[in-house]
């Protein structure tokens, strides 16, 4: 089990595309790339993940809710594409409302960003909450290292802190848990392209592809369960 706990006041940093991220001094880690938080999330999770996913109804598992940026962008995408999305997200240490209210994600995300952002973060934990007719969120306080998620998902956003900061989140044990909540054709996307991750995914029955990354990242990983 990770001994790390989010401090009360992470530091807000402005990234190169103008969007905010948070910096955790105790980990020397940012929640997003300093080259652009919004750019990174769109590139990895929306363009390489959600836009690659087929079907009019999609069930997503996110590992690492964080600032809620991925959830916000996914809700906006649901509206744009008119696809119905159920979004289950896991977070061991939810951020305090005081920090969340100072982030500029709603302003840079586009039309209806503020209302969606507030509704997503205001949603009750541990129960399904319909944010819009096309986007339902289930926020679970959970440590994936020790807990077992339920459900079956079409798409996995794996957005935990980096393997060098929280190696236990990138272990075979955790990846096996991901396998148990996926089906043939499930898509797994993450910013990491470490060799150990690619080998694990292949051993667990995924076809692994390296894709060009966002600014500051040469490649990212997309895997599809065979």
N, C-alpha and C positions, 0 to 999 in steps of 0.2 A: 504494500500500500504506500502511495506517495506521502511523504512527510511535508510536502509543499502546501502552503496556504496563501491565498491571495491577500496581500496587505490591504488595509482599509483604504488607502489612497494611492492607487497606481498613478503614474504620471502621464498626462496627455501629451502626445507628440504629433506635430503636423507632418504628414508624409508628402512625398514629392508631387502627388496629384492634388494636394490640398485637403485630402481627407484625413481625419484623425485616426490615430491608433493609441494604444496604451503601452507604456513601458513598465516592466516589473524589475526594479533594481536588484532585488534579491536573487533573481534568476539571470539578470542581464539579458532579458528576453522581451521582444515586442509581440503583441497580439497579431500584428500584420507586418507585411514588408514595409520598410521605411521608404521604399521606392514608390509606394502608392497602395494604401489599404483597399480603397474601392477598386482600383485597377486589378489588384491581385485576386480579390474575392470573385469579381466578375469573370476573370480569365480562367481560374481554376474550377470554381464550383458551378458557375452558371454556364459558361461557354463549353468547357471540356466535360462537364458532368450533366447538368440538367438539359441543356440543348442537345445532348447526344442521346438522351433517354427518350424512348418511344412510348406512345400511348397517351390517352386523354386523362388518365387517373394515375398519379404517381405517388408512391409512398417513400419518403426520404428519412434516413437516419443520419443525424449529424452528431459527430463526436467532438464536443467542445463548442458550447453555445457562445461563450465569450461576450462580446459586445452586441451580439444579435445581428451583425451586418449580413451574414449569409442568409439568415432567416428573412430579413428585410428585402434583400435582393430577390430571394425566391418568391416571396409574396408578390412583388412587383411583376416578376416574370409570369406568375400564374395569371395575373390580370391581362398581361400583354398577349399571352398565347391562348388564353381561355381554356387552360387545363386545370383540373382539380387536383390539388396537392395536399397531402397529409404529411406534416413535418414534425418528426419526433427528434428532440434534441436532448443531449445528455450534458450535464454540467455539475461538477462536484462543488465548485465554489462560485455561486452566482455573484456578480458584481453589485456593489451598492448603488441604489437609485441616484444618489448624489453625483456619482461619477458618470453614470449613463446619461443624465440630463444635460451634461456639458459637451457631449460628443456631437459633431456636426454631420453624422451619417444621415439623419433625416433630410437635411437641407440639400445635400449633394446627390441624394438617391433619386430625386425627381418628384413628379406629381404624386401627391398623397403620402409623401415620405414621412412627414411628421406624425400624421394620424396612425399610419401603420406601425411606425416605430414605437409610439406610445402604447398602442393596443397590444403589440407583441410583448413588450416588457411588463405591461400591466396584467397580462394573462395569468391566471392562477396556475400554480405548479401542480404537476402530477395528474392533471385531468385534461381531456381534449377541449380546446377552446376555438370556436369558429371566429377567425379574425375577419374574413370576408367570405362570401359564398363559395369562393374558389380556394381558400387557404385556411386550413385548420392546423393549429400548433399544439403539441404536447411537450411541455417542458418537464424533464425529470431530473431531480437532484440525484446523481448517481456517479459512483466511481467504477469505471469499467474494469479496473484492475481486480476489484473484489466482487462486483455485482454482475448479474447476468441480465442483459436486456431481453425484452420479449418482442414478438412480432416478426413479420417477414417484410423485407424492404426491397424496392426496385433500384435504389440509388443510395450510396453511402458517401457523405462528406466527412472525410477523416481530417479534422482540423485541431488536433491536440498540439500542445507545445512540442518543440522539436525533439528528435531522438536523443540529442546530446544533453537536453535539459530534463526530460522526463522519459528515460529509456524504457521504463516499465509499461508505458502506454503503447510502445511499439514492439511489444514482446509477442512471441508465438502464442502465449496464453490469450492475449487480447485479440489477436487476429483470428484465432479459432472461434472466439465468441462472435466475431463479425460473420464468419462463415455460417454459423448456426442460425443467423437471422437473414440469410440471403437465399436466393434461388438461382437457377440457371438463367443467365442473362443479366443478373444484377451488376450494376456498374459501381466501381469503387474509385474515388478520386482523392488525391492528396497532393500537397506541395512537395513532399519529400520524394527523392529519387535514390535513396540509399540502396546499395547493393543488397544488404541484408533484408530490407523490406521486399524488394523485388523477388528474391529467392523464396522468402516465406510465402508470398502470394502465389507464386508458381507452384510451390509444394502443396498448397491448399486448394489447388484446382482453378486458379485464375489465369487468364491470358493477359499478360502484362505488356503495356505499350508506354513508351516514353514520348511525351509531347513537348513541343517548345513551351518554355515557361513565360511568365510575365516579366516585365523589366526587373533586372537584378537576379533572375533565376533562369539558368540555362535550360533545364528540363523539369517536367513534373511527371507524375505517374497516374495513368488511368488503367484500371484492370477490369476485366469482364469475367464473371464466373462461368466456367464451361459446363 
